[in-house]
Amino acid sequence: MGDFDIFFSSLGDDGEWSKPENIGYPLNTTDADVFFYPTADNNRAYYSSRKEGGLGLKDIYAIDMPDSEIGSDLSVLKGYVYPAEGEKLPENCLVVVTNKNTGEVTEYSVRQRDGSYVAILPPCMAYEIEYFVKDELVEEEFINVPCEAGYKTIDREVFLLPVQLKKEDLSLATES
């Protein structure tokens, strides 16, 4: 219809993709409609377009998705690592997710500017979640994601404690 359009294709039971089809108006216009991004629960999607009445050159639009048989049973672990009051978040913060069923280990970096992280947890599995700062384990937890859980978000917050020096540590530092 325009410069760029949004298409869809379905994966068949045989593992082959169907022929891509243009989703048409009103999402596609005579201009560039791009970056279609459905949410993990398949209930909503976002895309960029320039439309009459928009606020800028390209605006982001949200649409509610029609009911679909395509559900999402995955869980999304999302959260924040907060530094101690008055301190900055250390640069090397890491969330390590170990699938206890398969042994697969996945590392997720904590975003430096706000301490956020996101991890995807498929269903029917047990997970060990470890939070590391400067290669030191600061917190650990275990999460079971049931097989019939449906899409859900698991929110977590990790608060880093301020550095506490013992009196002996101070005397050793002054003697050096």
C-alpha positions as CSV (number, residue, x, y, z in Angstrom):
1,M,0.0,0.0,0.0
2,G,2.9,2.4,0.8
3,D,6.6,2.7,1.3
4,F,6.7,0.0,3.9
5,D,3.8,-2.2,5.1
6,I,3.2,-4.8,7.8
7,F,2.6,-8.4,6.7
8,F,1.8,-11.6,8.5
9,S,2.7,-15.2,8.0
10,S,1.8,-18.4,9.9
11,L,3.9,-21.4,10.7
12,G,2.2,-24.5,9.6
13,D,2.2,-27.9,11.3
14,D,4.6,-29.0,8.6
15,G,7.2,-26.4,9.7
16,E,6.6,-24.3,6.6
17,W,5.6,-20.6,6.6
18,S,2.5,-19.5,4.7
19,K,2.8,-16.9,2.0
20,P,3.1,-13.4,3.6
21,E,-0.1,-11.4,3.5
22,N,-0.4,-7.6,3.8
23,I,-2.6,-6.9,6.8
24,G,-4.1,-3.9,5.0
25,Y,-5.9,-0.8,6.1
26,P,-6.2,0.8,8.7
27,L,-2.8,-0.3,10.0
28,N,-1.1,0.0,6.7
29,T,-1.3,3.4,4.9
30,T,0.2,4.9,1.9
31,D,3.2,6.0,4.0
32,A,5.8,3.8,5.9
33,D,4.2,1.6,8.5
34,V,7.0,-0.2,10.4
35,F,8.3,-1.9,13.5
36,F,5.2,-4.0,14.3
37,Y,5.8,-5.4,17.8
38,P,3.3,-7.7,19.6
39,T,3.5,-8.0,23.4
40,A,4.4,-11.3,24.9
41,D,0.8,-12.1,25.9
42,N,-0.4,-11.4,22.3
43,N,-3.1,-9.0,23.6
44,R,-1.6,-5.8,22.2
45,A,0.8,-4.7,19.5
46,Y,2.7,-1.5,18.8
47,Y,3.9,-0.1,15.5
48,S,5.2,3.2,14.0
49,S,3.5,5.2,11.4
50,R,2.9,8.7,10.1
51,K,-0.9,9.3,10.1
52,E,-3.2,12.2,9.8
53,G,-3.5,13.9,13.2
54,G,-0.3,12.4,14.5
55,L,2.1,14.4,16.7
56,G,5.3,14.0,14.8
57,L,7.1,12.6,11.8
58,K,6.6,9.0,13.1
59,D,4.3,8.2,16.0
60,I,3.9,5.0,18.0
61,Y,0.5,3.4,17.9
62,A,-1.0,0.7,20.1
63,I,-3.6,-1.7,19.0
64,D,-5.6,-4.4,20.8
65,M,-5.1,-7.7,19.0
66,P,-8.1,-9.9,18.1
67,D,-8.7,-13.0,20.1
68,S,-6.3,-15.6,19.0
69,E,-5.6,-19.3,19.6
70,I,-2.0,-18.3,19.9
71,G,-1.5,-17.9,23.6
72,S,1.6,-17.4,25.5
73,D,2.4,-19.6,28.4
74,L,5.8,-18.0,29.1
75,S,6.5,-15.9,32.2
76,V,8.5,-12.7,32.1
77,L,10.8,-12.0,35.1
78,K,11.3,-8.3,35.3
79,G,12.7,-6.1,37.9
80,Y,15.2,-3.6,39.2
81,V,18.4,-3.7,41.1
82,Y,18.6,-0.6,43.3
83,P,21.9,0.7,44.6
84,A,22.4,1.7,48.3
85,E,21.1,5.2,49.0
86,G,23.5,7.9,47.8
87,E,25.5,5.4,45.7
88,K,25.6,4.6,42.0
89,L,24.7,1.2,40.6
90,P,27.9,-0.8,40.0
91,E,28.7,-1.3,36.3
92,N,28.9,-5.1,36.5
93,C,25.5,-6.3,37.8
94,L,24.2,-9.5,36.3
95,V,21.2,-11.7,36.7
96,V,21.9,-15.4,36.0
97,V,19.0,-17.7,35.3
98,T,19.7,-21.5,35.5
99,N,17.0,-23.8,34.2
100,K,17.1,-26.6,36.8
101,N,15.4,-29.1,34.4
102,T,17.8,-28.7,31.5
103,G,20.9,-27.1,33.1
104,E,20.8,-24.3,30.6
105,V,22.3,-21.0,32.0
106,T,21.4,-17.6,30.6
107,E,22.9,-14.3,31.8
108,Y,21.0,-11.0,31.7
109,S,22.8,-7.7,32.1
110,V,21.2,-5.1,34.4
111,R,20.7,-1.9,32.5
112,Q,23.1,0.7,34.0
113,R,20.9,3.8,33.7
114,D,18.0,2.5,35.7
115,G,18.9,-0.9,37.1
116,S,16.2,-2.8,35.1
117,Y,16.4,-6.3,33.7
118,V,14.0,-8.7,31.9
119,A,14.3,-12.5,31.5
120,I,12.0,-14.9,29.7
121,L,11.0,-18.1,31.6
122,P,9.3,-20.8,29.5
123,P,6.7,-22.9,31.3
124,C,7.0,-26.4,32.9
125,M,10.4,-25.5,34.3
126,A,12.1,-24.7,37.6
127,Y,14.6,-21.9,37.7
128,E,17.4,-20.7,40.0
129,I,17.8,-16.9,39.8
130,E,21.1,-15.5,41.0
131,Y,21.9,-11.8,41.3
132,F,25.6,-10.8,41.0
133,V,27.4,-7.6,41.7
134,K,31.1,-7.4,40.9
135,D,31.1,-11.2,40.5
136,E,29.8,-11.6,44.1
137,L,26.4,-13.3,44.7
138,V,24.2,-10.9,46.5
139,E,20.8,-12.7,46.3
140,E,19.4,-16.0,45.1
141,E,15.9,-17.4,44.7
142,F,14.0,-20.3,43.1
143,I,11.0,-19.9,40.8
144,N,8.8,-22.7,39.4
145,V,6.8,-21.9,36.3
146,P,3.8,-24.3,36.0
147,C,2.9,-25.9,32.7
148,E,-0.6,-24.3,32.6
149,A,0.5,-20.9,34.0
150,G,-0.5,-18.8,31.0
151,Y,1.3,-15.5,30.4
152,K,2.3,-13.8,33.6
153,T,4.8,-11.2,34.8
154,I,7.0,-11.9,37.9
155,D,8.2,-8.6,39.4
156,R,11.3,-8.5,41.6
157,E,13.3,-5.8,43.3
158,V,16.8,-6.3,44.7
159,F,18.2,-3.7,47.0
160,L,22.0,-3.5,47.4
161,L,23.2,-2.8,50.9
162,P,25.7,0.0,51.6
163,V,29.3,-1.1,52.0
164,Q,30.0,-1.6,55.7
165,L,33.7,-1.5,56.8
166,K,34.7,-3.2,60.0
167,K,37.0,-1.4,62.4
168,E,39.8,-4.0,61.6
169,D,39.4,-3.3,57.9
170,L,40.0,0.4,58.6
171,S,43.1,-0.2,60.6
172,L,44.5,-2.5,57.9
173,A,43.9,0.1,55.3
174,T,45.7,2.8,57.3
175,E,48.7,0.5,58.0
176,S,49.2,-0.2,54.3
